[in-house]
Amino acid sequence: MTQSPATPLPAPKERRRLRERRSLTQTDVATRLGVSRSTVRSWETGRSAPRGRVGEEYARLLIADPSAARPEVTVPQEVISSELVGAGTSREDRSGTGKKRSARVGVRPGRKRAEGRLTEGLPTEEWLAEDAHAGLSEPSLTPAQAFDALYAFCAPALVRQTYLLTGRRELAREAVERAFQQAWYRWPEVAVDRDPAGWVRATAYEYALSPWHRLRPRYRHPEAPPADAADRALLDVLLELPPVYRRTLLLYDGVGLGLPETAAETEASTPAAANRVLHAREAVAERLPELASPEDLHRRLTELASAERLRAAKPRTVRWYGERRAQQWTRAAIAFTILLIGVTALALGTAPDHYEEPLAPPETIRGLPPKAAPGPLSAAELRLRARLRSQEMNGPERLIPENR
C-alpha cells in the first residue's frame, strides 16, 4: 500500500501556479524528479497524482522557498517586451542595496497588489498567510459563517469586475451569485483551497463569458451605457477586445495579479498571457491615447467600476438559492432515474421471451388452370330470367312446398 506524502500536495490547479512562481518549466520539474514531461503535465491537470517518494519530492519542490529556485528564465524579446521579463516575481536591486523591487508589467515600485475599489475587500495571499500565522485559521466559524465572510469580502468587488468584463449589470450580478452558489455547493473543497477568492473569481468569469448568454432573450439587447462619455468610450473599447484578452487585461491591470497568476487563471502560458496584455494595451491606447500608461489605465478601470451602483444579494439569500437549486437538480436526477428504470422494465415486460422463426417468403404455384369468369347468358337463360321477373312472387308461399 502506498503512503501519502508527509508534505501536503497542493491541488492540481495550484501546482502550475506554484511551479511558475518558482520560474520552473515542466521539463525542469521532470528532470529533477526523474519522470517524463507528460507525467508532470498530467499532475498539473489532475489526471493523475504522484505517489510515494516522487510525490514527497514533488510536494517539497512546489512548496519550498522560492528564493532557492534556479535563476529566472529570460523570455525572448520577440515574444515579450523587455518590461514583461520576470513579471510577477521579485529580484534583487542591481544597485547592491539588497532591496527588492517590483518587476510587474508597468507597475511602479510601491504600488499595492490590490488598490482601489476594483479589488476592495478581496483577501490576498499575504493577508491569508498573516491570518494563519496569527492563529486566525483555527476552525472557530461554522461553514455558513465562513461562507458569509468570504461573500462579504469578495462579492462587491467581483460584481464590479464582472461588469467591466461583460458590460451588463444584471449579468454581472447573476454570474457572481452563480459562482458563490457553486462555491457553497462545493464548500468542503473551496474552504481548504489556497485562494478561495480566486476560485470564486474564476468561476464567475467563466459563467459571465459563456457564449450561450447571447441566446437568452433578456441578454439579446444591449443595456444602457454609462452616463459619462469617457466611461462609455472606455467600456466600448473593452467590449471590442476578444474575451480572453479582456479577461487577461482585467486581471493584470485591473485586479493587480502577477503575470504567473494571471496566466494560470486564464489557462495560458506566461508568454501568451504577456502577449495578450501587450496587445490589449495597444488596442486601448490606440482608441484612448490618454490611457497609454498602465497606472492611468488602472485608475480609469477603478473609476469606471465605481461609477455604477452595483449591488449583490445577501449571502443568506445566495446560500438558500444554491441549496434550492441543488435540491431541484437532485430531484430531477432521481425522477430521470425512475423514468429510466420504468422504461427499462416496460421494455423487458413487452419484449418476446422466446425465438420466433420468421415467415417463409411466398412462392408462386404453377400448373393451375386460370380462374374462369362468368360469361354472357344464353338464349334459354335469358328467357328463364324474363319469366321469373314477370311472375308475381310472394316470399312465404315460395318457401312452403306444395302437398301432392
N, C-alpha and C positions, 0 to 999 in steps of 0.2 A: 504494500500500500504506500502511495506517495504522500509525503507530509507537506503541508502548506508552508511557505517560507516564513521565517521569523519576521522579516521586514514586510509590512503590508504592501501588496502590489496595487498601484493606482488603477482606477477604472480605465477601460480601453480608450475612451475619448480623451483622457488626461495624459496618456502615455506619449502621444505625439507632441503635445504642448510642452511637456517636461523635457522631452528629447531636444526639441528645437530651442528651448530656453538655454540648454547647455551647449548649443551650437554643434550638435552631433547629427550626422546623417544616419539613415538606416544601414548603410554599408559599414559605418564606423561601429555601430552597435553590434552588427552581425560579426564583425571581425573580433571585437573584444569578447563576445560570448561564444564564438566558435560555431555559429549557426549560419544559415543562408539568409539572404536579404528578404526572400519571400516569407520566411518564418517570422522575421521581425514585422513585416507588413501585416501578416495575419494576426499578430499580437496586438497591433495598434488598431486594427479594425474590429477586434473582438471575436474573430472566427475561431481562435484558439488561445490558450493561456500557457505560459511556461510553467514547468514543474521542477521540483527538486532543486538541485544546486544551481541550474541555469536560471530558474525563477528567482532564487535568492540573489544571485549576482545582478540580474536584470532590475530587480526592485532597488537594490543599493545603487546601481548606476543611475537610475532616474531620480531618486530622492537625495542623492549625495549633494554636497555643497557645490553650486555652480562654479565657484572660484577654482575648483580643482579640475575643471573641464579643459579640454585642449584649446589651443588658440582659436580665435574666431575665424570662420571661413569667409574670405572675401568674394563677393559675388561679382561677376564680370560687369564692366561698365556698360556694355551694350545691352545688358538685361536690366540693370538698375542703376540709377544715377548715383553719384558719389554720396549724396546726402542720405541715401537709404541703406548704405552698407553698415551692417551691425546694428540696425534699428531694433529697438526693443530690448537691448542688453545694456550693460554698463561697462565702461572701460576706464582705465586709469588715465588721468590727465597727463599729456605729454610734457607738461612743464615740470614734472617731478615732484609736485607738492603732495601727491598721494590722494588728492580729492577726485571723486568720481563725477563725471559729467554725463548728462543725458545724451544719448545718440539716437533719439527718435526722429522720425521724419519731420522736419520743420518745427521741432519743439525746442524752444529756448531753455537754457538752464534755469531751473527754479519753477517751471510750470508744473502744476499739480496733476496728478493722474486723473482725477475726476473733479473738474471745476465747473461752475455754472449750474444753472437749473436743469440742463440737459441730463446730467448724471447725478443730480442731487438725490441723496438717500441710498445710492447703490453701495453696498458694502464691498470694499476692495479686499484683495488677498492680504494686504498689510494689516487692515483692521481685524480681519478674522484671525490672523496669526497673533496679534496682540491680545485679543479676547481669549484665545486658547491659552496663551502664556499666563494670563492673569487669572485663569481658573474659571472663566465665564462659560466655557463649553460643557460644564457639567450638566447632566440631564435634570435640570430644575424646572423645565417647562413641559407642558403636555404637548402632544403633536398639534393640536388645534392652536394653542398659543404660539408655538414656534412658527406655524404656517402664517398666522395673522401678523406676526412680527416681520417675517420676510415680505409679506404682501405690502405692509405699511411702508417698508423701506424701498421696495422696488417698483411698485405699481405706478405711482405718479410719474416717475422718470421714464418708465417703459412706455407709457401711453404717449408721452411727448416724442420719444424716439420713433415709435411706430408710425406716428403721424407724419414725421419727416420722411419715413420710408415709403408710405403709401399715398399721402396727400388726402386721406379720408379720415375724418374724426371718428365716425361710427365704427369703421373697420379697425381702427387702431384700438379702440376700447374693447371691441369684440375679440381681437387677437390676444390682447393681454389677459382677458378673462379666460379664454380657452386655454392659454398656456398655464395659468395658475390652476385651473380645474384639472388639467392633466398632471400638474405637479402634485396636487392633493391626492389624485388617484394613485400616483406612484410615489407617495411621500416617503416610504421607507428607503427608496433609492435616492431621492432628492435630498433627504435630510443628511445623509452621510456623504454627499458629493462635496468635492473640494471647493466648488464655486457654484452654490445654488442659484445665485443671481444670473450667472452666465448660462446655466441650464434653462432657466425660465426665459431669458432673453433670446436664446437661440430658437426655442420652441415658438415664441411669439413672432419672431421674424419669419420663420418658415411658414407659419399659418398666414401671416399678412401678405407674403409674396406669392401665395398659391395662385396659379393662373386660372383656377376654377371659379374665382370670385367674379370674373367678368361675365359668367353665365347667369349669375343671380340677378333677378330683376331690380333689387334695391341698389345694386352697385353698377348698373349699366350706364348711368348718367353721372357726370362729374358733380362734386359738391361745390358749394360756394367758396370762392378763393378767399385768401386773407384780405383784410381791408386795406392794408398798406401796400403801395405799389412796389416798394423794394422787397417786401416779403413775398408778394406774388411772383416777382421776377426770379427770386432765388428758388422758390418752390417749383416753378416751371422748369428751371434748369435741372434741378434734382430729379424730377419725374421724367425728364428726357433721357437721363442716363439709363443704361441697362440695369436691371435689378441687382445683379451681382456686383457691379461697380458702385451702385448707390449704397448697397449694404456695406461694402468694404470701406467706402469713404466715411459713412456714418460711424462705423465702429472705430476707425482710426482717428479722424479729425473731430468727430462729434463726441463720442463716448470717451476717447482717450486711451484705448487699449494699445498695447505694444504690437509691433508687427508680427511676431510669432503667435501671439494670442489671436490677433485678427485672422491670420492665415488658418489657424486651427479651427476657429469658429466658422469660417466660410468654407472649410474643407478644401483648401488650396495650399499649394506650396508657398513658401515665403517669397521667392522671386515673383510668383504670379500675383500674390497679394500686393507686393510693392508696385508692380506694373499697373495694377488696377487703380491704386491710389494716385499714381502719377497721371494716368490718362483721365481719371475723374477730375483731378485738379486742373488739368489743362482745359477740359471742357467747360468747367465753371469759370476759369479765368478768361476764356475766350468770349463768353457772353457777359461776364461781370468782371471787368479788369480790376475793380477796386478790391476784389476778394482773392487776388493772387497770393497774398501772404497766408500761410496756414493759421496764424493767430487770428487774423481778421475773419477767415472762414469759420473757425471755431466759435468766435464771438457772434457772428451772424446766425449760425445754426442755433446757438443757445437763445438768441433773441427771437428767432422765428418760432422755436418750440414754446417759448414762454409767452408769446403773444396770444396764443389760443387758450381758451378756457376748457381744458380737457380734464375731465374727472373720471375716476374709476369707481366701480361699485364697492360696496362694503365687503370686507373679507368673509364675513359670515354668509353673505348672500352668494359669493362665489363658491364657497365650500358647499352650500346647500344645493346649488345648481349642479355642481360637479357630482355630488352624491346621487342626485336625482337622475342625471344623465347616465351614470354608471348603473343604476338600478334599471333604467329603461333598456340599456344595451344588454344587461343580464337577462331580463325578461324576454327580450326579443330573441336572444340566443337560445333560451330554454324553449320558447314557442317554436322556433325553427327546428330544434332537435326533435321535439314531439311530433311536429308535422312530418319530418323526415322518417321517423320511426313508424308513423301511421301509414305513410305511402309505401314503405318497405313491407309492412305487414299485409297491406291490401294486395300488393303485387305477389307476395308469396301465397296468399289465400286464393287468388284467382288464377294463378299460373297452373298449367296442366301438370299432374303428378306422375304421368306415365307417357311412354312414347307412342305416338300415333303415326302409323305409316301414311304417307301421302297417297292420294288417289292416283291411280294409273291414268295416264293420258288416254283420251278416246281413240278408238281405232275404226277405220272405215270397213264395213262389211260389204263384200262384193258377191254377186251372183243372185241377188233377189230381183224378182220382176218389179217393174215400176208400178207404182200405185195408180189404179185406173180411176179416172174421173168420170162422173155421170155424164152421159151423152144426151143428145136430143131425144124427145119422146116419139114413139112410133105412132102410126095412124090409129091402131087399136087402143093404145094407151091414151091418146087424145080423146077418142070417143068415150072411153070409160070415165075420164075426168069430167067431161062435159055432162054426162048422165048423172054422175054423183052430185055435181053442183046444181043441176036443175031440179032435183027431187028435194021435197021438204023433209027435214030430218029433225026428230026430237031426241034429245040426249038420252033420257032414261029408257025410252022404248027401244032404242037401238041396243041397249045393253041387256034387255030381257029377252032370252031365247024363246022362240015360239014352241008351244007344245004340239007335238004331232003324234 
